[in-house]
């Protein structure tokens, strides 16, 4: 894992375990010219009196260059290059 173009990555720590969220959808927003925000949700079906719902699971904001790397790494992972 490289961060900010550095060859030597810092140690990745998890001082408090974070939940692993399952999501079924997302939207990408350009917060401004340098920051991208992704909102993730899970779709809950209609059950009884409750209507179908998209429940937000997480919001993530990141610099545009990190978002571009995320998309690039995602394409490589799908092609089996990672």
N, C-alpha and C positions, 0 to 999 in steps of 0.2 A: 504494500500500500504506500503510495506516494502522497504527500500533502504539500500543496502549494509549489509543486515542481521540485521539491527537495528529493535527493536520492536516498538519504537516510531517514526513514520514517521514525517518528517518535513512538514511544511505547504506547500501545492502545490499552487503556484501563477501563474497568467498569466498577466504580466504587459502590454503586447501588444497582442491582439487576433491574433492567428495564423490560417491560412486557414486550413480547413479540406480537405485533398487531397483524391481523388478517384483514385485508381490504379488498373490496370488489370494484372500486372506481376511484378516480382522482380528477382534479382539474389543475392546470398550471396557470399561474398568474404572474405577470411581470409587475412586481411591486413598484419598481422604478427602473431606470436604465442599467442599474448595477446589481439589483437583487431580484431573484426569482422565488416565488412561493408556490409550494405544492400542497393542496388540501386533499387528504385521503378520506374515504368513507367506506362504510359497509352498507349494503342494501338489505333492509329488513322487509320481508314480504308482508302482505296484508294478512292479518290474523284476527278473526272475530271482528270486533268493533274498531280495532286499530288499523289505520290506513297504511299503505306502503310508505316506507320512510328511507331516506338516505341519512345515516347517522355518522357525523364526522368522528373519525378516529384519531386523526393527527393533522397538525399543520406544521410544515417545515419551510423555513426560509433559508436561502443560501446565496452566496455571491454568484453572479452569472457564470464565472469561469468554473466554479464547482458544479453547477448545473450542467454545463456543456460536457464536463468530464463524466458526470453521472450518465448522461445520455449516450456518450461514446462507449463507456464501459458496458452499459446495458446492451447496446447493439453487438458488441464483441461477445458478450456472454451468450446471447441468443444464437450467434453463429458458431459457438463452441470454441472461441479463441481464448477463453479465460479458463 
